[in-house]
Amino acid sequence: MSIEEQISELIGKYEGLDARRLRQFNEENTKKDFILPLFRHLGWDVTNSDEVAAEEKSSNGRVDYAFKIGGVSKFYLEAKPLREDLNQRPDWAKQVITYAENKGVTWAVLTNFKQLMVFNAEWDKPALERARFLNLTYQEYLPAFRKLWWLSRDSVEKGVLDEEARQVGALKPKLPVEKSLLDQLLRWRGELFNQIYQHNKDRGLDYLQVDEPIQQFINRLIFIRSTEDRGIEENRLRATLHQWRDSGRKGELVERMRAIFHEFATLYDSDLFPVLDTWDSVFVESDTIERIIEGSYERPTRLAGYDFAAIDPKVLGAIYEQYLGYVAQEAKKRATEQARLLGFEAPAFELEARRIKRKQQGIYYTPEFVVDYIVKETVGRFIKEHSYNDIFNIKILDPACGSGSFLIRAYDELLHYHARQQGKSPAELDQLERRPILLRNIFGVDLDRQAVEITRLSLLLSCVAKREILPSLKDNIREGNSLISGTEEELRHYFGDDWQDKKRFNWGQEFEDIMANGGFDVVIGNPPYVEFKRLPSDIKAALEAKFQSARGKYDIYIPFLEQGIRLLKPGGYLGFICPTMFMKRDYGKSLRSFLINNSTLRSFVDFADNQVFGEATNYVGIFIFQKISNITSPCVCRVFEPNLSLPTEEIGKIMLSDESRDEVEVFLLNMTQLNESAWTIAPTDRFEFCNELHKRVSTPLSELCDAIWEGIASGKDQVFYLNLEKAHVSKMEESLLHPLLRGKDVSRWSPLNNIPFRVLYPYDIITGEPISEADFKVNFPHAYEYLVANREQLKGRKYFDTTTKLWYELWCERQPTQFLGVKILTPEISKHNNFTLDFGGCFFNTKVYGLIKRDSVAEDYKYLLGILNSALLEYYYQTFAPPKAGGFYAYKTTYLRDLPIRRIDFDNPKDKKTHDDLVALVDRMLELNKRLAPIRNTPSSERDELLREIKRTDTEIDQKVYELYGLTEQEKQIIEASLAKTVF
């Protein structure tokens, strides 16, 4: 029977009902006999709760079903009895729309079978009719079957419903509930800041102190609204507002809010409602509180309101994570303070939509999919591997907890576990079951007091299930610096009299029982990222004294990794998302050594240059370590392809997908690939091949070179680097001007002609000594006059203040004789091996690296150039060098020096011939590129023929290098398949 015939049979069944039978059909019968069968005919497995799941009750009513694909809700459905007229009750539509939008889902369906309405839950109010995208009666199901089919599983999975809506302008750009609520929070904070600062001056509150009652008010507002929407409390806030209005607005609304706060203190006795309450003396005008209360129910310009029962606590945590990043403009504060001191009326405070505060602390909002993955890989692993008693007593820590997103998700994981043990759903766990899990298992620390308060609030919202005394979380979620500890005497040594401002956190005292029992079972989180240059010198000294990993120019996340492992019990798990650069950079050597000796990497996700944190440019990965050594089982790695430019939500979809994806390479990593020198994250067969190549060819490039060096660092490029026109106009003496190559001027095999820049080089070209000022004036008057005219620009180079350098010298001039001779050059940043030959005389800046071979090396420069530009060496280089944004690699001394170079035995005729053949091929390649250069960008048959010849020669060079290194046919094929080389 076709789908249309099945639906026709269902319609016939409905039309066969008489009036008496129709009245007897309640909602449950309607769902069972008509609505679920209709959607079963549309391809949904209505018996599978992973696909069609019954939703839980909320105070705003009941939304019956979530229709899901791959665990993601695609639309919510509210069912009504057959006898009801859906058009007479617009509140039913608003109920399902509100629920859908607060869950972040676009589509909401209201139906009683005889009528079916589909709403865009994100539409602006008051246009309920405009939000209704579909409105079908049962008589239209077959004539308009195409539209009904938009709700089929197949159509929803393919995005047909979205596409059809988009074509008629019914799919608006999303304004997620978290964005709307964040905007509201910021407006409320701004209004409260002005009010509290203006009306409470007599209390002497400074800017930071004003923030405290604001945060208390917002936290309480969200808690009260959450208890209302969960049906734990009646609509207390709205009722209070109505009573105040009915009284003719007598008295101050803030007094009624104080009464509610005191009542909630009696009912819940949590940290949110202390006995000594700041709000007993804080004054805010009634109009402001009225707007805030109303705003906590209705979303501005939106059809749907807020349903805090539908907003997951972790979503609230994410909102707060971003909220913490917004602070009042410092300039506005200073201007206001100055106005107050001078007796002017203080202007209103405004909020700055920049994450200044959190960025200064190196903190970024962590996407939900990252939190989910880390918790599953740590807490989830622990649950799978341990007994009930171990899980019952598990200790989970986030040492930089922020708004608590990791701890909320870990708590949720434990709730699901204990619910399964009792044969319940998590929603069926009562408060007496939820509270002990929270107090016994969940712990966090943060330097930011507001973050600590928000984490406590978020966890309490996860805990509260009924009107009952809530626990204090002061012993679980604590304020402090996770990296700074010690005695007063020790801390005074580094910080002087300000030592208490550092908020030391002595773990053995603060979590005495846990640390006495070996430490935490799980440490999770997103540690701060603060560069070395932004760390105060006293903090650096304290960290370097305490942490083995705090060496070189380290980022703050590095000692956080070490601290995380130290805080674990033996066998415990650590899961962090943090930058990956420590794996190969020199400053990560001490951390690599510590991690190798104290833990094992169990799984790793490398996001390459895909930006997980949106606008924040970081190269990050997810690391799951276990505090145990000598595990021989391999690590599971998932490595994203570079240069994908994926939005965060797409990265999340790929991460959560169980299917193999082209964007991600999945492989097992042998632990022998991780050593103190560098961590090579590559499939074991690739790593072993490159290691074997080293054994076959034991000579690293550094042994053949007198120098592998970075170019000139001027310290003031705009003065010392001149284009040809500027050099000509200045009439400077040509003996001081030398051709200057930048990274963009150097490319594979290309001639170094028509160089557009010159460097003013104020040194003796032979000795490298700076030209004295007296000689400069006499022998190079035009150059000297130019430098004097630019002397102001040369000031401020602090390095010059502590050395004997003359005011007109370069920051770092290098050895001039190195520039004068033959050398191989490469741009510092490139997508592939990009070497060329300079026959002498070119200088270059820091974006270029040069190689000079030793006089004792008999191999020709062109022989070395052929090897360096070969597919084999490119494959090798990309195995070990760290990737950068856009699919590029850094070509620096650190990574160039170890390239394996095949030496030639010139007494062996075959070896000598191979050398000479390769030199001849490189000669041909250089000549071809010289001929190509003037017509490269001009389409012509000559150009096309040159390109074909270059490609053929390039292939010959690759084959000759394969032969030199003794590669098998299979090894050649692996290399060729892995490289997508573009050669011009």
Secondary structure, 3 states (H helix, E strand, C coil): CCHHHHHHHHHHHHHCCCHHHHHHCCHHHHHHHHHHHHHHHCCCCCCCCCCEEECCEECCEECCEEEEECCEEEEEEEECCCCCCHHHCHHHHHHHHHHHHHCCCCEEEEECCCEEEEEECCCECCCHHHHEEEEEEHHHCCCCHHHHHHHCHHHHHHCHHHHHHHHCCCCCCCCCHHHHHHHHHHHHHHHHHHHHHHHCHHHCCCHHHHHHHHHHHHHHHHHHHHHHHCCCCCCHHHHHHHHHHHCCCCCCHHHHHHHHHHHHHHHHCCCCCCCCCHHHCCCCCHHHHHHHHHHCCECCCECCECCCCCCCHHHHHHHHHHHCCCEECHHHHHHHHHHHHCCCCCCCCCEECCCHHHHHCCCCCCCHHHHHHHHHHHHHHHHHHCCHHHHHCCCEEECCCCCCHHHHHHHHHHHHHHHHHCCCCHHHCCHHHHHHHHHHHEEEEECCHHHHHHHHHHHHHHHCCCCCCCCCCCCCEEECCCCCCCCHHHHHHHHHHHHHHHCCCCHHHHCHHHHHCCCEEEEEECCCCCCHHHCCHHHHHHHHHHCCCCCCCCCCHHHHHHHHHHCEEEEEEEEEEEECHHHCCHHHHHHHHHHHHHCEEEEEEECCCCCCCCCCCCCEEEEEEECCCCCCCCEEEEEECCCCCCCHHHHHHHHHCCCCCCCEEEEEECHHHECCCCECCCCHHHHHHHHHHHHHCCCEHHHHEEEEEECEECCCHHHHEEEHHHHHHHCCCHHHEEEEECHHHCCCCCCCCCCCEEEECCECCCCCCECCHHHHHHHCHHHHHHHHHCHHHHCCCHHHHCCCCCCCCCCECCCHHHHHCCEEEEECEECCCCCEEECCCCEEECCEEEEEECCCCCCCHHHHHHHHCCHHHHHHHHHHCCEEHHHEEECCHHHHCCCECCCCCCCCHHHHHHHHHHHHHHHHHHHHHHHHHHHCCCCCHHHHHHHHHHHHHHHHHHHHHHHHHCCCHHHHHHHHHHCCCCCC
